[in-house]
Amino acid sequence: MDLKTNHASPVLTESSSVNISRLAFRQNMLPCSSPTTVLSTGLHLTVPRKKTGVLDDVRSTGWLDAMIASSPPPKRVTRDANEKDGAADTELSYQTWMVKYPSGLNTFEKIADHAKGKRIVLFLDYDGTLSPIVDNPDFAFMHKSMRDAVKRAANCFPTAIISGRSREKVLDFVKLTNLYYAGSHGMDIMYPIHKISSDGHTCPVEKQLKKFNLFQPASEFLPMIDEVFNILVEATKDIAGATVENNRFCVSVHFRNVDMTNWPMVGGIVHDMLKNYPRLRLTHGRKVLEIRPIIDWDKGKAVMFLLESLGLNERDDVLPIYVGDDRTDEDAFKVLREGNRGLGILVSSIPKESSAYYSLRNPSEVEMFLKRLVRCKKSHAL
Ligand SMILES: O=P(O)(O)OC[C@H]1O[C@H](O[C@H]2O[C@H](CO)[C@@H](O)[C@H](O)[C@H]2O)[C@H](O)[C@@H](O)[C@@H]1O
């Protein structure tokens, strides 16, 4: 796949129908009273009374279910015997799930065997993978020990961070110069001008970073994204806990801190807005709605693009490993699974269907995994 020569292709040519005046925000969506509905997930949720067809939308499109499905409740602290039984059941179902998605730590030797004689290329997601999930996205700092582990790993293997955040923001969190960064779900890629030499030596990534190119397949959407960001900030300003984040080529609407009874209102606002922007689409993350250009580009395409930029694509002696926790990381897992290109590792503390091959429970296990990779490389076991 020659991604570079097809740079122009990700942008679909549908015409945009931007018309802010057509936006009717859900003032009339505010609940007159609050009926309760039972969702397909089994959860009870109070939703706004049907006044303008919103309740129909909620049920017919299933987006409210999608918001809940992508946002599992946090684990509760065990208090009594019944809850202990519940915790044991939860652990049992996790262990059962791990039969299909073995722990990257418990099966490390198998991964190392597979990697023997190959050049590992590391792709790392940021939130939930390198930093623990926190309530305030501005405070999603990386632990110092994780930064150190990533730095050491990047000295051994070409390494890229692929995040939904803007490239600048993720660089600001990670603060390392010896790796590549792809922001906005891969729509803003910093890639090397020179390919990595094929004689077995990895040219120091740091050197390459002084010379890099930018690939931004959605650049024409910048004004639209800014416009939508402003609209959403205004439209959600009265919903306690709702925040909107401008990630340059995409916008995140966070509902982690919004009372669950108001989730339909957040979803309604986003869905109404999208009706007026057919060139934008919605994806779901962890308690976040992500609005992005409707271009044929995602984290999987970004992985392929970076491999090609590094001169490491379609090679039997290269093993790409992608570590991520979110739905948007599934595109990368799929690309690596296809044709046995590489390995996906899902970071999750709960059972989830995934196209990844392996699993790690949380960012601490990611850190341990990176450290073991480095130790293995240094002892020439890779
Ligand atoms: O691709 P990623 O690096 O995983 O970015 C995905 C989104 O991550 C951030 O939101 C998530 O993490 C926050 C901090 O822990 C948390 O508060 C939020 O609920 C999560 O959804 C980021 O803020 C988003 O913009 C990214 O799209």
The ligand as an ORCA input file, in Angstrom:
! r2SCAN-3c Opt
* xyz 0 1
  O      -6.285      8.498     21.732
  P      -6.102      8.895     23.159
  O      -4.738      9.415     23.469
  O      -6.487      7.767     24.095
  O      -7.127     10.092     23.403
  C      -8.531      9.832     23.481
  C      -9.184     10.929     24.281
  O      -8.463     10.988     25.513
  C      -8.775     12.034     26.429
  O      -9.996     11.715     27.066
  C      -9.944     10.551     27.883
  O      -8.999     10.768     28.947
  C      -9.336     11.827     29.884
  C      -8.202     11.985     30.866
  O      -7.944     10.797     31.537
  C     -10.682     11.503     30.549
  O     -11.050     12.555     31.436
  C     -11.749     11.340     29.451
  O     -12.978     10.945     30.032
  C     -11.316     10.264     28.442
  O     -12.236     10.170     27.364
  C      -8.807     13.371     25.734
  O      -9.220     14.355     26.658
  C      -9.663     13.346     24.505
  O      -9.600     14.595     23.844
  C      -9.109     12.275     23.572
  O      -9.841     12.242     22.373
*
